[in-house]
Amino acid sequence: MNNNTKVSNILIVDDNPKNLQVLGKYLQTEGFHIEFALNGNTALEWIENTQFDLILLDINMPELDGYATCQIIKSNPLNQNIPIIFLTANTDIESIVNAFDLGAVDYITKPFNHKELIARVRTQIDNKNSRAEIARNLFEIEYKNKLITDSIHYAKIIQTAVLNEFQNGAAFFREHFILNLPKDIVSGDFTWFYKTHDKLLVGVFDCTGHGVPGAFMSMLGITLLNEMVISDKIDKPNLILDRLRKKIIDALGQKGVILEVADGMDGSIISFDQKHSKVIYSGAFNSLYLMRNNKIIELKADRMPLSHYEIMNNFSFREIEILPDDIIYLSTDGYIAQSGGQNQKRFKSGQFKNTLLKLHTHPLQTQKQMLLETFNNWKGTCEQVDDITVVGLRF
């Protein structure tokens, strides 16, 4: 036997000393460590002070029979996992059923075949060891999962602080809302506001992936936007997207080769000229929705992401004269991509526009709540498929 292998500890409980002697000899020959008890009370005393891997238990004993002994053992949470095999001369069905009802793992009738007995004993000890190993592994997994989850929650605090720093510009609008629903704890979606001396820039971006990878991309995106706008003084939406795409490609080392991972982001950005009441919009896959006079106008984005792509044209822009009470909505594709409803289909852009039409007369904070309720009702029991961001701005 391997010296590093743990020797299994077995308790034999029987009021017949000869049975104890015979059983003990069989099991000791197989390398098990054996203890003996002539009655149920002695067995309970053993169990209080010794850890056993298996108990072989007779039924017909004076004072405390095998059934009562088993019931007491199983009533203690510390001993519930000790496998008990009844070894008895009782062969009637009622006795067998009663034994299993009390928690026994096996039932062997006397006289027994010693090879069969050894096989059943080994099976139950192996099962116990396997369950213990699984329990240890689950504990380790749960512990590591807690460490990872705690780290991600802390990362969320950092991400939220960074995002909040670049949302202060929203206060320059009459009303605004930001609906952000991460699929996981942290998000690959982010919003970005920045005020220059004469313009207010607003961006909504959707990074490849979600969770931790998406969150890393969002931090990269915010860093690059600040570098371009604050340091390089670029304030035209189409030029921002052009430069942002180039910087993402450079940062990720993309060469446009086959099978290359096309990480990057989609997004939309507007520049609001308060003095001249004018908005310039550019988008990478994400449209802008303008609500005016109870009608919704969609300004479609360029069908290019902010990463290496088969189409690498310069981003276009649209200029809009802003009227009083105009509302602009910018969003990522998470809301329209959500599965749900009776047939578990995607929400889709048409239904999203109809939803905006139905709620646009309400104050924007009310609209945010209505959008959230609509989303939750649509999603139902389905899993959220992506990060979700919707921004509403009233001019």
Contacts in CASP RR format, 6 or more apart in sequence:
PFRMAT RR
TARGET T0000
AUTHOR 0000-0000-0000
METHOD contacts of the structure
MODEL  1
MNNNTKVSNILIVDDNPKNLQVLGKYLQTEGFHIEFALNGNTALEWIENT
QFDLILLDINMPELDGYATCQIIKSNPLNQNIPIIFLTANTDIESIVNAF
DLGAVDYITKPFNHKELIARVRTQIDNKNSRAEIARNLFEIEYKNKLITD
SIHYAKIIQTAVLNEFQNGAAFFREHFILNLPKDIVSGDFTWFYKTHDKL
LVGVFDCTGHGVPGAFMSMLGITLLNEMVISDKIDKPNLILDRLRKKIID
ALGQKGVILEVADGMDGSIISFDQKHSKVIYSGAFNSLYLMRNNKIIELK
ADRMPLSHYEIMNNFSFREIEILPDDIIYLSTDGYIAQSGGQNQKRFKSG
QFKNTLLKLHTHPLQTQKQMLLETFNNWKGTCEQVDDITVVGLRF
1 7 0 8 1.000
1 31 0 8 1.000
7 31 0 8 1.000
7 32 0 8 1.000
7 33 0 8 1.000
8 32 0 8 1.000
8 33 0 8 1.000
8 53 0 8 1.000
8 54 0 8 1.000
8 125 0 8 1.000
9 32 0 8 1.000
9 33 0 8 1.000
9 35 0 8 1.000
9 50 0 8 1.000
9 51 0 8 1.000
9 52 0 8 1.000
9 53 0 8 1.000
9 54 0 8 1.000
10 27 0 8 1.000
10 32 0 8 1.000
10 33 0 8 1.000
10 34 0 8 1.000
10 35 0 8 1.000
10 52 0 8 1.000
10 53 0 8 1.000
10 54 0 8 1.000
10 55 0 8 1.000
10 56 0 8 1.000
10 121 0 8 1.000
11 34 0 8 1.000
11 35 0 8 1.000
11 36 0 8 1.000
11 37 0 8 1.000
11 43 0 8 1.000
11 46 0 8 1.000
11 47 0 8 1.000
11 50 0 8 1.000
11 52 0 8 1.000
11 54 0 8 1.000
11 55 0 8 1.000
11 56 0 8 1.000
12 20 0 8 1.000
12 23 0 8 1.000
12 24 0 8 1.000
12 27 0 8 1.000
12 34 0 8 1.000
12 35 0 8 1.000
12 36 0 8 1.000
12 37 0 8 1.000
12 55 0 8 1.000
12 56 0 8 1.000
13 36 0 8 1.000
13 37 0 8 1.000
13 38 0 8 1.000
13 39 0 8 1.000
13 40 0 8 1.000
13 42 0 8 1.000
13 43 0 8 1.000
13 55 0 8 1.000
13 56 0 8 1.000
13 57 0 8 1.000
13 58 0 8 1.000
13 61 0 8 1.000
13 66 0 8 1.000
13 69 0 8 1.000
14 20 0 8 1.000
14 23 0 8 1.000
14 38 0 8 1.000
14 56 0 8 1.000
14 58 0 8 1.000
14 61 0 8 1.000
14 87 0 8 1.000
15 38 0 8 1.000
15 39 0 8 1.000
15 58 0 8 1.000
15 60 0 8 1.000
15 61 0 8 1.000
15 62 0 8 1.000
16 58 0 8 1.000
17 38 0 8 1.000
19 58 0 8 1.000
19 110 0 8 1.000
20 36 0 8 1.000
20 38 0 8 1.000
23 34 0 8 1.000
23 56 0 8 1.000
23 87 0 8 1.000
23 117 0 8 1.000
24 34 0 8 1.000
24 36 0 8 1.000
26 114 0 8 1.000
26 117 0 8 1.000
26 118 0 8 1.000
27 34 0 8 1.000
27 118 0 8 1.000
27 121 0 8 1.000
28 34 0 8 1.000
30 118 0 8 1.000
30 121 0 8 1.000
30 122 0 8 1.000
32 121 0 8 1.000
35 46 0 8 1.000
35 50 0 8 1.000
35 52 0 8 1.000
37 43 0 8 1.000
37 45 0 8 1.000
37 46 0 8 1.000
39 61 0 8 1.000
39 62 0 8 1.000
39 63 0 8 1.000
39 64 0 8 1.000
40 61 0 8 1.000
40 63 0 8 1.000
40 64 0 8 1.000
40 65 0 8 1.000
40 66 0 8 1.000
40 68 0 8 1.000
40 69 0 8 1.000
41 63 0 8 1.000
41 64 0 8 1.000
43 55 0 8 1.000
43 57 0 8 1.000
43 69 0 8 1.000
44 64 0 8 1.000
44 69 0 8 1.000
44 72 0 8 1.000
44 73 0 8 1.000
46 52 0 8 1.000
47 55 0 8 1.000
47 73 0 8 1.000
47 79 0 8 1.000
47 82 0 8 1.000
52 82 0 8 1.000
53 82 0 8 1.000
53 83 0 8 1.000
53 125 0 8 1.000
53 128 0 8 1.000
53 129 0 8 1.000
54 82 0 8 1.000
54 83 0 8 1.000
54 84 0 8 1.000
54 85 0 8 1.000
54 121 0 8 1.000
54 124 0 8 1.000
54 125 0 8 1.000
54 128 0 8 1.000
55 73 0 8 1.000
55 82 0 8 1.000
55 83 0 8 1.000
55 84 0 8 1.000
55 85 0 8 1.000
56 85 0 8 1.000
56 87 0 8 1.000
56 121 0 8 1.000
57 66 0 8 1.000
57 69 0 8 1.000
57 70 0 8 1.000
57 84 0 8 1.000
57 85 0 8 1.000
57 86 0 8 1.000
57 87 0 8 1.000
57 104 0 8 1.000
58 66 0 8 1.000
58 86 0 8 1.000
58 87 0 8 1.000
58 88 0 8 1.000
59 65 0 8 1.000
59 66 0 8 1.000
59 67 0 8 1.000
59 86 0 8 1.000
59 88 0 8 1.000
59 90 0 8 1.000
59 95 0 8 1.000
59 99 0 8 1.000
60 66 0 8 1.000
60 88 0 8 1.000
60 89 0 8 1.000
60 90 0 8 1.000
61 69 0 8 1.000
66 86 0 8 1.000
67 98 0 8 1.000
67 99 0 8 1.000
67 102 0 8 1.000
70 84 0 8 1.000
70 86 0 8 1.000
70 99 0 8 1.000
70 102 0 8 1.000
70 103 0 8 1.000
70 104 0 8 1.000
71 102 0 8 1.000
73 79 0 8 1.000
73 82 0 8 1.000
73 84 0 8 1.000
74 80 0 8 1.000
74 84 0 8 1.000
74 102 0 8 1.000
74 103 0 8 1.000
81 128 0 8 1.000
81 131 0 8 1.000
81 132 0 8 1.000
82 128 0 8 1.000
83 105 0 8 1.000
83 106 0 8 1.000
83 124 0 8 1.000
83 125 0 8 1.000
83 127 0 8 1.000
83 128 0 8 1.000
84 103 0 8 1.000
84 104 0 8 1.000
84 105 0 8 1.000
85 104 0 8 1.000
85 105 0 8 1.000
85 106 0 8 1.000
85 107 0 8 1.000
85 108 0 8 1.000
85 120 0 8 1.000
85 121 0 8 1.000
85 124 0 8 1.000
86 99 0 8 1.000
86 104 0 8 1.000
86 106 0 8 1.000
86 107 0 8 1.000
86 108 0 8 1.000
87 108 0 8 1.000
87 110 0 8 1.000
87 112 0 8 1.000
87 117 0 8 1.000
88 95 0 8 1.000
88 107 0 8 1.000
88 108 0 8 1.000
88 109 0 8 1.000
88 110 0 8 1.000
89 109 0 8 1.000
89 110 0 8 1.000
90 96 0 8 1.000
90 109 0 8 1.000
91 109 0 8 1.000
96 107 0 8 1.000
99 107 0 8 1.000
100 107 0 8 1.000
105 124 0 8 1.000
105 127 0 8 1.000
106 120 0 8 1.000
106 124 0 8 1.000
108 116 0 8 1.000
108 117 0 8 1.000
108 120 0 8 1.000
149 185 0 8 1.000
152 184 0 8 1.000
152 185 0 8 1.000
152 186 0 8 1.000
152 211 0 8 1.000
152 212 0 8 1.000
153 185 0 8 1.000
155 185 0 8 1.000
155 186 0 8 1.000
155 212 0 8 1.000
155 215 0 8 1.000
156 185 0 8 1.000
156 186 0 8 1.000
159 186 0 8 1.000
159 187 0 8 1.000
159 215 0 8 1.000
159 218 0 8 1.000
159 219 0 8 1.000
162 219 0 8 1.000
162 222 0 8 1.000
163 190 0 8 1.000
163 191 0 8 1.000
163 218 0 8 1.000
163 222 0 8 1.000
166 191 0 8 1.000
166 192 0 8 1.000
166 193 0 8 1.000
166 194 0 8 1.000
166 222 0 8 1.000
166 226 0 8 1.000
167 178 0 8 1.000
167 191 0 8 1.000
167 192 0 8 1.000
167 193 0 8 1.000
168 193 0 8 1.000
169 193 0 8 1.000
169 194 0 8 1.000
169 195 0 8 1.000
169 200 0 8 1.000
170 176 0 8 1.000
170 178 0 8 1.000
170 193 0 8 1.000
170 202 0 8 1.000
170 393 0 8 1.000
172 195 0 8 1.000
172 200 0 8 1.000
172 274 0 8 1.000
173 393 0 8 1.000
173 394 0 8 1.000
173 395 0 8 1.000
174 394 0 8 1.000
174 395 0 8 1.000
175 363 0 8 1.000
175 364 0 8 1.000
175 365 0 8 1.000
175 393 0 8 1.000
175 394 0 8 1.000
176 364 0 8 1.000
176 391 0 8 1.000
176 392 0 8 1.000
176 393 0 8 1.000
176 394 0 8 1.000
177 364 0 8 1.000
177 365 0 8 1.000
177 367 0 8 1.000
177 368 0 8 1.000
177 390 0 8 1.000
177 391 0 8 1.000
177 392 0 8 1.000
178 191 0 8 1.000
178 368 0 8 1.000
178 389 0 8 1.000
178 390 0 8 1.000
178 391 0 8 1.000
178 392 0 8 1.000
179 368 0 8 1.000
179 371 0 8 1.000
179 372 0 8 1.000
179 388 0 8 1.000
179 389 0 8 1.000
179 390 0 8 1.000
179 391 0 8 1.000
180 187 0 8 1.000
180 189 0 8 1.000
180 191 0 8 1.000
180 387 0 8 1.000
180 388 0 8 1.000
180 389 0 8 1.000
181 372 0 8 1.000
181 375 0 8 1.000
181 384 0 8 1.000
181 387 0 8 1.000
181 388 0 8 1.000
181 389 0 8 1.000
182 188 0 8 1.000
182 189 0 8 1.000
182 210 0 8 1.000
182 211 0 8 1.000
182 387 0 8 1.000
183 210 0 8 1.000
183 211 0 8 1.000
183 384 0 8 1.000
183 385 0 8 1.000
183 386 0 8 1.000
183 387 0 8 1.000
183 388 0 8 1.000
184 210 0 8 1.000
184 211 0 8 1.000
184 212 0 8 1.000
185 211 0 8 1.000
186 211 0 8 1.000
186 212 0 8 1.000
186 214 0 8 1.000
186 215 0 8 1.000
187 210 0 8 1.000
187 211 0 8 1.000
187 214 0 8 1.000
187 215 0 8 1.000
187 218 0 8 1.000
187 387 0 8 1.000
187 389 0 8 1.000
188 206 0 8 1.000
188 207 0 8 1.000
188 209 0 8 1.000
188 210 0 8 1.000
188 211 0 8 1.000
188 214 0 8 1.000
188 215 0 8 1.000
188 217 0 8 1.000
188 218 0 8 1.000
188 387 0 8 1.000
189 204 0 8 1.000
189 205 0 8 1.000
189 206 0 8 1.000
189 207 0 8 1.000
189 218 0 8 1.000
189 332 0 8 1.000
189 387 0 8 1.000
189 388 0 8 1.000
189 389 0 8 1.000
190 204 0 8 1.000
190 205 0 8 1.000
190 207 0 8 1.000
190 218 0 8 1.000
190 221 0 8 1.000
190 222 0 8 1.000
190 389 0 8 1.000
191 202 0 8 1.000
191 203 0 8 1.000
191 204 0 8 1.000
191 205 0 8 1.000
191 389 0 8 1.000
191 391 0 8 1.000
192 201 0 8 1.000
192 202 0 8 1.000
192 203 0 8 1.000
192 204 0 8 1.000
192 205 0 8 1.000
192 222 0 8 1.000
192 225 0 8 1.000
193 200 0 8 1.000
193 201 0 8 1.000
193 202 0 8 1.000
193 203 0 8 1.000
194 200 0 8 1.000
194 201 0 8 1.000
194 225 0 8 1.000
194 226 0 8 1.000
194 229 0 8 1.000
194 230 0 8 1.000
195 201 0 8 1.000
196 229 0 8 1.000
196 235 0 8 1.000
198 273 0 8 1.000
198 274 0 8 1.000
198 275 0 8 1.000
199 235 0 8 1.000
199 271 0 8 1.000
199 272 0 8 1.000
199 273 0 8 1.000
199 274 0 8 1.000
200 271 0 8 1.000
200 272 0 8 1.000
200 274 0 8 1.000
201 229 0 8 1.000
201 235 0 8 1.000
201 237 0 8 1.000
201 240 0 8 1.000
201 269 0 8 1.000
201 270 0 8 1.000
201 271 0 8 1.000
201 272 0 8 1.000
202 269 0 8 1.000
202 270 0 8 1.000
202 272 0 8 1.000
202 330 0 8 1.000
202 391 0 8 1.000
202 393 0 8 1.000
203 267 0 8 1.000
203 268 0 8 1.000
203 269 0 8 1.000
203 270 0 8 1.000
203 330 0 8 1.000
203 391 0 8 1.000
204 267 0 8 1.000
204 268 0 8 1.000
204 269 0 8 1.000
204 286 0 8 1.000
204 330 0 8 1.000
204 331 0 8 1.000
204 332 0 8 1.000
204 389 0 8 1.000
204 391 0 8 1.000
205 218 0 8 1.000
205 221 0 8 1.000
205 265 0 8 1.000
205 266 0 8 1.000
205 267 0 8 1.000
205 268 0 8 1.000
205 306 0 8 1.000
205 332 0 8 1.000
206 265 0 8 1.000
206 266 0 8 1.000
206 267 0 8 1.000
206 286 0 8 1.000
206 332 0 8 1.000
206 333 0 8 1.000
206 334 0 8 1.000
206 387 0 8 1.000
206 389 0 8 1.000
207 214 0 8 1.000
207 217 0 8 1.000
207 218 0 8 1.000
207 221 0 8 1.000
207 264 0 8 1.000
207 265 0 8 1.000
208 214 0 8 1.000
208 217 0 8 1.000
208 262 0 8 1.000
208 263 0 8 1.000
208 264 0 8 1.000
208 265 0 8 1.000
208 307 0 8 1.000
209 217 0 8 1.000
210 386 0 8 1.000
210 387 0 8 1.000
211 387 0 8 1.000
214 387 0 8 1.000
217 263 0 8 1.000
217 264 0 8 1.000
217 265 0 8 1.000
220 248 0 8 1.000
220 251 0 8 1.000
221 244 0 8 1.000
221 248 0 8 1.000
221 265 0 8 1.000
224 244 0 8 1.000
224 247 0 8 1.000
224 248 0 8 1.000
224 251 0 8 1.000
225 240 0 8 1.000
225 244 0 8 1.000
227 247 0 8 1.000
228 234 0 8 1.000
228 240 0 8 1.000
228 243 0 8 1.000
228 244 0 8 1.000
228 247 0 8 1.000
229 235 0 8 1.000
229 240 0 8 1.000
232 243 0 8 1.000
234 240 0 8 1.000
234 243 0 8 1.000
235 271 0 8 1.000
236 271 0 8 1.000
236 280 0 8 1.000
236 317 0 8 1.000
237 269 0 8 1.000
237 270 0 8 1.000
237 271 0 8 1.000
237 280 0 8 1.000
237 281 0 8 1.000
237 282 0 8 1.000
237 283 0 8 1.000
237 315 0 8 1.000
237 317 0 8 1.000
238 280 0 8 1.000
238 282 0 8 1.000
238 314 0 8 1.000
238 315 0 8 1.000
238 316 0 8 1.000
238 317 0 8 1.000
240 269 0 8 1.000
240 282 0 8 1.000
241 267 0 8 1.000
241 269 0 8 1.000
241 282 0 8 1.000
241 283 0 8 1.000
241 284 0 8 1.000
241 306 0 8 1.000
241 315 0 8 1.000
242 314 0 8 1.000
242 315 0 8 1.000
244 306 0 8 1.000
245 284 0 8 1.000
245 304 0 8 1.000
245 305 0 8 1.000
245 306 0 8 1.000
245 307 0 8 1.000
245 315 0 8 1.000
248 254 0 8 1.000
248 264 0 8 1.000
248 265 0 8 1.000
248 306 0 8 1.000
248 307 0 8 1.000
249 307 0 8 1.000
249 308 0 8 1.000
252 263 0 8 1.000
252 264 0 8 1.000
252 307 0 8 1.000
254 260 0 8 1.000
254 262 0 8 1.000
254 263 0 8 1.000
254 307 0 8 1.000
254 308 0 8 1.000
255 308 0 8 1.000
256 308 0 8 1.000
260 308 0 8 1.000
262 305 0 8 1.000
262 307 0 8 1.000
262 308 0 8 1.000
262 309 0 8 1.000
263 307 0 8 1.000
264 305 0 8 1.000
264 306 0 8 1.000
264 307 0 8 1.000
265 284 0 8 1.000
265 305 0 8 1.000
265 306 0 8 1.000
265 307 0 8 1.000
266 284 0 8 1.000
266 285 0 8 1.000
266 286 0 8 1.000
266 301 0 8 1.000
266 305 0 8 1.000
266 306 0 8 1.000
266 332 0 8 1.000
266 333 0 8 1.000
267 283 0 8 1.000
267 284 0 8 1.000
267 285 0 8 1.000
267 286 0 8 1.000
267 301 0 8 1.000
267 306 0 8 1.000
267 332 0 8 1.000
268 281 0 8 1.000
268 282 0 8 1.000
268 283 0 8 1.000
268 284 0 8 1.000
268 286 0 8 1.000
268 287 0 8 1.000
268 288 0 8 1.000
268 301 0 8 1.000
268 330 0 8 1.000
269 281 0 8 1.000
269 282 0 8 1.000
269 283 0 8 1.000
270 279 0 8 1.000
270 280 0 8 1.000
270 281 0 8 1.000
270 288 0 8 1.000
270 328 0 8 1.000
270 330 0 8 1.000
271 279 0 8 1.000
271 280 0 8 1.000
272 278 0 8 1.000
272 279 0 8 1.000
272 322 0 8 1.000
272 395 0 8 1.000
273 279 0 8 1.000
273 280 0 8 1.000
277 321 0 8 1.000
277 322 0 8 1.000
277 323 0 8 1.000
277 395 0 8 1.000
278 319 0 8 1.000
278 320 0 8 1.000
278 321 0 8 1.000
278 322 0 8 1.000
279 319 0 8 1.000
279 320 0 8 1.000
279 322 0 8 1.000
279 328 0 8 1.000
280 317 0 8 1.000
280 318 0 8 1.000
280 319 0 8 1.000
280 320 0 8 1.000
281 288 0 8 1.000
281 299 0 8 1.000
281 317 0 8 1.000
281 318 0 8 1.000
281 319 0 8 1.000
281 320 0 8 1.000
282 301 0 8 1.000
282 302 0 8 1.000
282 315 0 8 1.000
282 316 0 8 1.000
282 317 0 8 1.000
282 318 0 8 1.000
283 301 0 8 1.000
283 302 0 8 1.000
283 315 0 8 1.000
284 301 0 8 1.000
284 302 0 8 1.000
284 304 0 8 1.000
284 305 0 8 1.000
284 306 0 8 1.000
284 315 0 8 1.000
285 301 0 8 1.000
285 302 0 8 1.000
285 303 0 8 1.000
285 304 0 8 1.000
285 305 0 8 1.000
285 333 0 8 1.000
286 301 0 8 1.000
286 330 0 8 1.000
286 331 0 8 1.000
286 332 0 8 1.000
286 333 0 8 1.000
287 298 0 8 1.000
287 299 0 8 1.000
287 300 0 8 1.000
287 301 0 8 1.000
287 349 0 8 1.000
288 298 0 8 1.000
288 299 0 8 1.000
288 301 0 8 1.000
288 318 0 8 1.000
288 328 0 8 1.000
288 329 0 8 1.000
288 330 0 8 1.000
289 296 0 8 1.000
289 297 0 8 1.000
289 298 0 8 1.000
289 299 0 8 1.000
289 328 0 8 1.000
289 329 0 8 1.000
289 330 0 8 1.000
289 331 0 8 1.000
289 353 0 8 1.000
289 356 0 8 1.000
290 296 0 8 1.000
290 297 0 8 1.000
290 298 0 8 1.000
290 299 0 8 1.000
290 320 0 8 1.000
290 326 0 8 1.000
290 327 0 8 1.000
290 328 0 8 1.000
291 297 0 8 1.000
291 326 0 8 1.000
291 327 0 8 1.000
291 328 0 8 1.000
291 329 0 8 1.000
291 356 0 8 1.000
291 357 0 8 1.000
291 360 0 8 1.000
292 323 0 8 1.000
292 326 0 8 1.000
292 327 0 8 1.000
294 357 0 8 1.000
294 360 0 8 1.000
294 361 0 8 1.000
296 353 0 8 1.000
296 356 0 8 1.000
296 357 0 8 1.000
296 360 0 8 1.000
298 349 0 8 1.000
298 353 0 8 1.000
299 318 0 8 1.000
299 320 0 8 1.000
302 313 0 8 1.000
302 315 0 8 1.000
302 316 0 8 1.000
303 311 0 8 1.000
304 311 0 8 1.000
304 312 0 8 1.000
304 313 0 8 1.000
304 315 0 8 1.000
322 395 0 8 1.000
323 395 0 8 1.000
324 395 0 8 1.000
325 394 0 8 1.000
325 395 0 8 1.000
326 394 0 8 1.000
326 395 0 8 1.000
327 360 0 8 1.000
327 364 0 8 1.000
327 392 0 8 1.000
327 393 0 8 1.000
327 394 0 8 1.000
327 395 0 8 1.000
328 392 0 8 1.000
328 393 0 8 1.000
328 395 0 8 1.000
329 356 0 8 1.000
329 390 0 8 1.000
329 391 0 8 1.000
329 392 0 8 1.000
329 393 0 8 1.000
330 390 0 8 1.000
330 391 0 8 1.000
330 392 0 8 1.000
330 393 0 8 1.000
331 352 0 8 1.000
331 389 0 8 1.000
331 390 0 8 1.000
331 391 0 8 1.000
332 386 0 8 1.000
332 387 0 8 1.000
332 388 0 8 1.000
332 389 0 8 1.000
332 390 0 8 1.000
333 386 0 8 1.000
334 385 0 8 1.000
334 386 0 8 1.000
334 387 0 8 1.000
334 388 0 8 1.000
334 389 0 8 1.000
335 347 0 8 1.000
335 352 0 8 1.000
335 371 0 8 1.000
335 375 0 8 1.000
335 388 0 8 1.000
335 390 0 8 1.000
336 346 0 8 1.000
336 347 0 8 1.000
336 348 0 8 1.000
336 349 0 8 1.000
336 350 0 8 1.000
336 351 0 8 1.000
336 352 0 8 1.000
337 346 0 8 1.000
337 347 0 8 1.000
337 385 0 8 1.000
337 386 0 8 1.000
338 346 0 8 1.000
338 347 0 8 1.000
338 375 0 8 1.000
338 378 0 8 1.000
338 379 0 8 1.000
338 382 0 8 1.000
338 384 0 8 1.000
338 385 0 8 1.000
338 386 0 8 1.000
338 388 0 8 1.000
339 345 0 8 1.000
339 346 0 8 1.000
339 379 0 8 1.000
339 382 0 8 1.000
339 385 0 8 1.000
340 346 0 8 1.000
340 347 0 8 1.000
340 378 0 8 1.000
340 379 0 8 1.000
340 380 0 8 1.000
340 382 0 8 1.000
341 378 0 8 1.000
341 380 0 8 1.000
344 382 0 8 1.000
347 375 0 8 1.000
347 378 0 8 1.000
355 371 0 8 1.000
355 374 0 8 1.000
359 366 0 8 1.000
359 367 0 8 1.000
359 370 0 8 1.000
359 371 0 8 1.000
360 367 0 8 1.000
362 370 0 8 1.000
364 392 0 8 1.000
364 394 0 8 1.000
367 392 0 8 1.000
368 390 0 8 1.000
371 390 0 8 1.000
375 388 0 8 1.000
END
